[in-house]
Amino acid sequence: MSSLIALFAELLSYDFIVRAMAVGILVALCAALLGVTLVLKRYSMIGDGLSHVGFGALAIAMSLNLAPLEVSIPIVLFSAFMLLRISESSKIKGDAAIALISSSALAIGVIVVSMTTGMNADVCNYMFGAILALSRSDVYLSIAVAVAVLVLYVLSYNKIFAVTFDEDFAKATGTDASRYNMLIAGLTAMVIVVGMRMMGAMLISSLIIFPALTAMRVFSSFKCVVICSAVLSVICFVIGMAISFGISTPAGASIVVVNLAAFILFSAAGKAGLKI
Amino acid sequence: MISCRNVSVSYDGKAAVDGVSFDVEAGDCLCVVGENGSGKSSLMKCVLGLLKPSSGEITFDGLSRSEIGYLPQQAGVRNDFPASVCEVVLSGRCGRHGPFSFYGKADKACAELNMERLGVTSLKRKSYRDLSGGQRQRVLLARALTAADKLIMLDEPVTGLDPAMASDMYDLLESERRSGKTVMMISHDLKSAVRYGSKILHLQKKAVFLGSAEQYAASDFYRGLRGTDDE
């Protein structure tokens, strides 16, 4: 126990780790909140699709020597609204269309990278995350995005519940459901772009999907699921970071594995009859 | 209150509803009857603004969307959704609040009252996903009543209810009407439609009958259908 505390004390003595922790906790929190709605609305694939689009956008931005986040935020936002439209229209099979878009974006990104900069450290950072390489401006942007997401989510909580639970009812009784769908898609896009820097394009969607699924195993009211997934996401993030620091594993992957462990634990607890 | 003029709906070029006109006056209980696939649900969805009619128009007079309560057919609501009964019923008040607002005391009192009326207060803390079909139907009806200030729209309200509960539910709607609310419902149950409805609209893609419940009871549609119904 004391060695664990010593590990944390050592962790927090580094400035860059404190920065990473602050951003990470905020992004983990936001991702978990949005994740509950995305999973329940069967939009989980949108998160995955957006992260791949984000990677493609970053690759293009880097090859043109443009600021990566400033280029990718509008592109990913635009794709989020596109993917939402595709999921809503029943004529096209939504999941297939998303898979199509996400793999195409990834392919374009990889080709652009190989033709210009090559697979350098920067590209790898965006694919698999480099939480310890966050610059000061990354930190500010991430904190601004995270705070905006938190505030909007809390203020719109009741509407988000109504639209998530029964979109038709919400629409019929005077709630502008498509506005809240756009809000969710937009916020998700922002969180993904910011989170990609830390978790990597390949792993960011797990931060969105895992906590919600895990919380749903045990908790049975919407409010409890939201709160549990937010808390769980932060705890898993901190443990993942500690493991990554302690035994030098990649941060993003460690966080995902801790989330997986939590999911298995909660599933077992749910199966064993623990329902709250 | 509501006026529909020549409303048509078509899916992929096939007409589901063909040139239907009707009015709903304040205090009416309009029952929409007809066989499966006769366009009842499509017509109701048009009135609710969930479906765009391919032609014709629907106008509201002295009614806004946030004054409508809606009971959908159950199939539309997900079965594994983690939500407590209390949260579901309270969400009926969502439409009357602007963005960025929270539920107040009046909202909670209204939700409590309707849970009490539907006899689901004891299930308040239970999860919607753990309820039986009949319990879910009552919870959704409580939500519809919580939302309805002026108009209650019901799509097959007695599905999944046993006969005693179904008759309780009709009595409840009757008392809502007496307190000044308007009801529009889709029903399979012709006997109850004639008994509780004030107006009947019989759809077979077109409106084949529109008139008072008494007229309908005396009409060939009713006798013909009842004849096969009773056997």
Interface residues (C-beta under 8 A of the other chain):
Chain A: L40 L155 S156 Y157 N158 K159 F161 A162 F165 D166 D168 F169 A170 K171 A172 T173 G174 T175 M216 F219 S220 S221 F222 K223 C224 V225 K275
Chain B: L48 G49 L50 S64 R65 S66 E67 I68 G69 Y70 P72 G76 V77 R78 F81 P82 A83 S84 C86 E87 V88 S91 G92 C94 G95 R96 H97 P99 F100 S101 F102 Y103 R125 K126 S127 R129 D130 R143 A147 M153
